[in-house]
């Protein structure tokens, strides 16, 4: 915390542990004194602790925060929304529980959000809809339930969407297909239902679409032939009916 000129801190991929006497990781409290910090990567270390509320007191200059695969427990602190210049938030492969905090809307410059392979629950936060700089959203392999918010069409910079292996139960909002820049969409292994919209054929840049292992019904839209960039399509294990489009 005395290194006031420290800009980059990379300690990733070691066997570092925390010496904090409490479950909260004192490292992040110490780092609040590093007023010039921009990049923090302590991923792939057995820290085995709880993210403290003080993480929201890190320098406003922090752009990259990577604490993936560190044995984290507990919730994502609400104070995370204070890091208003954060562009990369990486917390994957931990044991974090609870929901994505609504305060996430405070991360207006966030580009990559990677929260996969954890135990997150609850519905998708509508705070996500206010992240207009978001390009990459990875929430797969959690226990997220409820619906995909219709306001997702506000994510006009989004090209990568992965919410696979969760417990989503809604129909797909029509507004999802307004995101013309989508390149990768993976929603496999949820409980999504309803028909597939012809509007999906308007995603000209889409290369992967995986809607397998859900409860979709009705016919395969004939507009799917217009996805000229598509190299991976899976609609397996649904309740689709009718004939396969001749122009597939």
C-alpha positions in Angstrom: 0.0 0.0 0.0 3.0 2.3 0.3 3.9 1.9 -3.5 2.0 5.0 -4.5 3.6 5.0 -8.0 2.8 1.4 -8.7 0.8 1.1 -12.0 0.9 -2.7 -12.8 0.7 -5.6 -10.3 1.0 -9.1 -11.8 1.2 -11.9 -9.3 -0.9 -14.5 -11.3 -0.3 -18.2 -11.6 1.7 -18.8 -8.4 1.0 -20.6 -5.2 0.3 -17.4 -3.2 -2.0 -17.5 -0.2 -3.5 -14.8 2.1 -2.1 -14.0 5.5 -5.2 -12.1 6.6 -6.5 -13.2 10.0 -10.1 -12.9 8.8 -11.7 -14.5 5.8 -11.6 -11.2 4.0 -8.6 -10.7 1.7 -6.5 -8.0 3.3 -4.5 -7.6 0.1 -7.2 -5.5 -1.5 -7.5 -3.3 1.5 -3.8 -2.7 1.4 -3.9 -1.9 -2.3 -6.3 1.0 -1.7 -3.2 3.0 -0.9 -1.7 2.4 -4.4 -3.3 5.5 -5.9 -1.7 5.0 -9.4 -2.8 1.4 -9.9 -4.3 0.5 -13.3 -3.8 -3.3 -13.7 -4.2 -5.9 -11.0 -3.8 -9.6 -11.8 -3.7 -12.1 -8.9 -5.5 -14.8 -10.7 -4.7 -18.5 -10.4 -3.5 -18.4 -6.8 -5.1 -20.3 -3.8 -6.1 -17.1 -1.9 -9.2 -18.9 -0.5 -10.9 -15.9 1.0 -13.7 -13.3 0.7 -13.6 -10.1 -1.4 -13.8 -7.3 1.1 -16.1 -4.3 0.7 -12.9 -2.2 0.6 -12.3 -3.4 -2.9 -14.5 -0.5 -4.0 -11.9 1.8 -2.5 -9.3 0.8 -5.0 -7.9 3.7 -7.1 -10.3 5.1 -9.6 -7.6 4.5 -12.2 -8.0 0.7 -12.0 -8.9 -0.6 -15.5 -8.2 -4.3 -15.2 -9.0 -6.5 -12.2 -8.4 -10.3 -12.5 -9.0 -12.5 -9.5 -10.1 -15.6 -11.5 -9.5 -19.2 -10.1 -8.5 -18.0 -6.6 -10.9 -20.0 -4.3 -13.0 -16.9 -3.6 -16.0 -17.4 -1.4 -19.0 -15.2 -0.4 -20.7 -12.6 -2.5 -19.5 -10.0 -5.1 -19.4 -6.8 -2.9 -21.8 -4.1 -3.9 -18.9 -1.7 -3.7 -17.5 -3.1 -6.9 -19.7 -0.5 -8.7 -17.4 2.3 -7.4 -14.6 1.3 -9.9 -16.0 3.5 -12.6 -13.0 3.2 -15.0 -12.9 -0.6 -14.9 -12.8 -2.2 -18.4 -12.0 -5.8 -17.5 -13.6 -7.7 -14.5 -12.5 -11.3 -14.3 -13.7 -13.5 -11.4 -14.3 -16.9 -13.1 -13.7 -20.3 -11.5 -14.4 -19.4 -7.9 -17.0 -20.3 -5.4 -18.8 -17.0 -5.3 -22.5 -17.1 -4.5 -25.4 -14.7 -4.5 -26.4 -12.6 -7.5 -24.6 -10.1 -9.7 -25.0 -6.9 -7.7 -27.3 -4.2 -9.3 -24.5 -1.7 -8.6 -22.7 -3.2 -11.6 -24.4 -0.4 -13.6 -21.7 1.9 -12.2 -19.0 0.3 -14.4 -19.9 2.4 -17.4 -16.6 1.7 -19.2 -16.7 -2.1 -18.6 -15.8 -4.1 -21.8 -15.2 -7.6 -20.5 -17.2 -9.3 -17.7 -16.2 -12.9 -17.0 -18.1 -14.5 -14.1 -18.3 -18.2 -15.3 -18.1 -21.5 -13.5 -19.2 -20.3 -10.1 -22.4 -20.6 -7.9 -24.1 -17.3 -8.7 -27.9 -17.3 -8.3 -30.9 -15.1 -8.7 -32.0 -13.3 -11.9 -29.9 -11.5 -14.4 -29.3 -8.0 -13.0 -31.0 -5.2 -15.0 -27.9 -3.2 -14.0 -26.2 -5.1 -16.8 -28.4 -3.3 -19.4 -26.7 0.0 -18.6 -23.2 -1.2 -19.6 -23.2 0.2 -23.1 -19.5 -0.4 -23.5 -19.8 -4.1 -22.7 -18.4 -6.3 -25.5 -17.9 -9.7 -23.9 -20.4 -11.2 -21.3 -19.5 -14.7 -19.9 -21.9 -16.0 -17.3 -21.9 -19.7 -18.1 -22.0 -22.5 -15.5 -23.8 -20.8 -12.7 -27.3 -21.2 -11.3 -28.8 -18.0 -12.7 -32.6 -18.2 -13.1 -35.5 -16.1 -14.4 -35.5 -14.3 -17.8 -33.2 -12.6 -20.1 -34.0 -8.9 -19.7 -35.6 -7.3 -22.7 -33.3 -4.3 -22.1 -30.3 -6.3 -23.3 -30.7 -4.5 -26.6 -29.1 -1.6 -24.9 -25.8 -3.5 -25.0 -25.0 -2.1 -28.5 -21.3 -3.0 -28.3 -21.9 -6.7 -27.4 -20.4 -9.3 -29.7 -19.9 -12.3 -27.3 -22.8 -13.6 -25.2 -22.5 -16.8 -23.2 -25.1 -17.7 -20.5 -24.9 -21.4 -21.0 -25.5 -24.0 -18.3 -27.8 -22.0 -16.1 -31.5 -22.1 -15.1 -33.0 -19.5 -17.4 -36.7 -20.2 -18.0 -38.0 -17.4 -20.2 -38.7 -17.0 -23.9 -36.0 -15.2 -25.8 -36.8 -11.4 -25.9 -37.3 -10.1 -29.4 -35.0 -7.3 -28.5 -32.1 -9.7 -28.4 -32.0 -9.9 -32.1 -31.5 -6.1 -32.3 -27.9 -6.6 -31.4 -26.6 -6.8 -34.9 -23.0 -7.0 -33.9 -23.4 -10.4 -32.1 -20.7 -12.9 -33.3 -21.0 -15.6 -30.6 -24.2 -16.7 -28.8 -24.3 -19.7 -26.5 -27.4 -20.3 -24.5 -27.2 -24.1 -24.3 -28.5 -26.1 -21.3 -31.1 -23.8 -19.8 -34.9 -24.1 -19.7 -35.6 -21.5 -22.4 -38.8 -22.0 -24.3 -41.0 -20.6 -27.0 -40.5 -20.3 -30.8 -37.4 -19.2 -32.6 -37.9 -15.7 -34.1 -37.3 -15.1 -37.8 -35.4 -11.9 -36.8 -32.4 -14.0 -35.8 -31.6 -14.2 -39.5 -30.6 -10.5 -39.3 -27.4 -11.2 -37.4 -25.1 -11.2 -40.4 -21.9 -11.4 -38.4 -23.0 -14.4 -36.2 -20.5 -17.3 -36.4 -21.7 -19.5 -33.5 -25.3 -20.0 -32.3 -25.9 -22.8 -29.7 -29.5 -23.1 -28.4 -29.3 -26.8 -27.7 -30.7 -28.5 -24.6 -33.6 -26.2 -24.0 -37.4 -26.3 -24.6 -37.7 -24.3 -27.8 -40.7 -25.3 -29.9 -42.2 -24.6 -33.3 -40.5 -24.5 -36.7 -36.9 -23.6 -37.6 -37.2 -20.1 -39.2 -36.4 -20.2 -42.9 -34.5 -16.9 -42.4 -31.7 -18.9 -40.8 -30.2 -19.5 -44.2 -29.2 -15.8 -44.3 -26.7 -16.3 -41.5 -23.8 -16.3 -44.0 -21.0 -16.1 -41.4 -22.3 -19.1 -39.4 -19.9 -22.0 -38.9 -21.5 -23.6 -35.8 -25.3 -24.1 -35.3 -26.8 -26.4 -32.7 -30.5 -26.7 -32.0 -30.3 -30.2 -30.6 -32.5 -31.5 -27.8 -35.4 -29.1 -28.1 -39.0 -29.7 -29.2 -38.7 -28.2 -32.7 -41.1 -29.5 -35.4 -41.7 -29.2 -39.1 -39.3 -29.7 -42.0 -35.7 -28.6 -42.2 -35.5 -25.5 -44.5 -34.5 -26.5 -48.0 -32.2 -23.5 -48.3 -30.2 -24.4 -45.0 
